[in-house]
């Protein structure tokens, strides 16, 4: 198998009460594992077998794209959290957020709104272009901003399996609570 599921950098109960250990176990432990296992079976013996995961996302479509993007998206999502991480952006990223969105609080409102208003399942993203300009985008299913030439910085998963065990149908509550565990040091590194 080319791709392996990385071990989370924190215990499964570390994100409680925002994300329960049960959700982490199902979401990362089972859903993510299935995406990686399927991805490995789909690329075996194909031109994609020697590509990076990012290349597969940009160059593929259909079932292969869906599994590659979902594998990448979930790792990206879970590895942006830390129970005791930096709670607000700093440096150039903070300046850019303030410049483009008015303030960090305004950015959070717009980001939550994008997640809450996405019809069906998918992802809401903060990304940047090669000039450092920031974009909030929403995309259904396995979408990933790399397919539009953007570099992802932050994402919130709005598939029901990301929040239903903990929040039932209250997607907006889930989105609002995620700020408590986002580690802005990680997001800042992704921006720089």
Residue pairs with C-beta under 8 A, 6 or more apart in sequence:
1 37
1 40
2 40
2 43
2 49
3 36
3 39
3 40
3 53
3 71
4 36
5 32
5 33
5 36
5 75
6 75
6 79
8 24
8 28
8 78
8 79
9 79
9 82
10 81
10 82
10 83
12 21
12 24
12 25
12 28
12 29
13 20
13 21
13 24
14 83
15 24
15 81
15 83
15 181
18 177
18 178
18 180
18 181
19 27
19 81
19 166
19 178
19 181
20 165
20 166
22 165
23 162
23 163
23 165
23 166
24 78
26 161
26 165
27 74
27 157
27 161
27 162
28 74
28 78
31 70
31 74
31 161
32 70
32 71
32 74
32 75
32 78
35 67
35 70
35 71
35 74
36 71
38 63
38 67
39 56
39 64
39 67
39 68
39 71
42 48
42 63
42 64
42 67
43 49
43 51
43 56
43 64
48 55
48 56
48 59
48 60
48 64
51 59
53 68
53 71
53 72
54 72
54 146
56 64
56 65
56 68
57 65
57 68
57 69
57 72
57 144
57 146
57 147
58 146
58 147
60 68
65 142
66 141
66 142
67 142
69 142
69 143
69 144
70 142
72 144
73 123
73 142
73 144
73 155
73 157
74 157
76 152
76 155
77 155
77 156
77 157
79 186
80 154
80 155
80 182
80 183
80 186
80 187
81 181
81 182
81 183
82 181
82 183
82 186
83 181
85 181
85 182
85 183
85 184
85 185
85 186
86 183
86 184
86 185
86 188
87 179
87 180
87 182
87 184
88 94
88 104
88 184
89 97
89 104
89 184
89 187
89 188
90 184
90 188
91 188
91 192
92 132
92 191
92 192
93 184
93 187
93 188
93 191
93 192
94 104
96 132
96 133
96 134
96 191
97 103
97 104
97 107
97 134
98 104
100 107
100 133
100 134
101 107
101 110
101 134
107 136
108 179
110 136
111 124
111 126
111 136
111 154
111 156
111 175
112 172
112 175
112 176
114 124
114 136
114 137
114 138
115 124
115 138
115 156
115 158
115 171
115 175
116 171
116 172
116 175
117 138
118 124
118 138
118 139
118 140
118 158
119 140
120 140
120 141
121 140
121 141
121 158
121 159
121 160
122 138
122 139
122 140
122 141
122 142
122 143
122 158
122 159
123 138
123 139
123 143
123 144
123 155
123 156
123 157
123 158
124 136
124 137
124 138
124 155
124 156
124 158
124 175
125 135
125 136
125 137
125 138
125 139
125 144
125 145
125 150
125 152
125 153
125 154
125 155
126 134
126 135
126 136
126 152
126 153
126 154
126 155
126 187
127 134
127 135
127 137
127 145
127 150
127 151
127 152
127 153
128 134
128 135
128 150
128 151
128 153
128 191
129 135
129 149
129 150
129 151
130 149
130 151
132 191
134 153
135 145
135 150
137 145
137 148
137 150
139 145
144 152
145 151
145 152
146 152
151 190
152 190
153 187
153 190
153 191
154 182
154 187
154 190
156 175
156 178
157 163
158 171
158 175
162 174
163 170
163 171
163 174
166 174
167 173
167 174
167 177
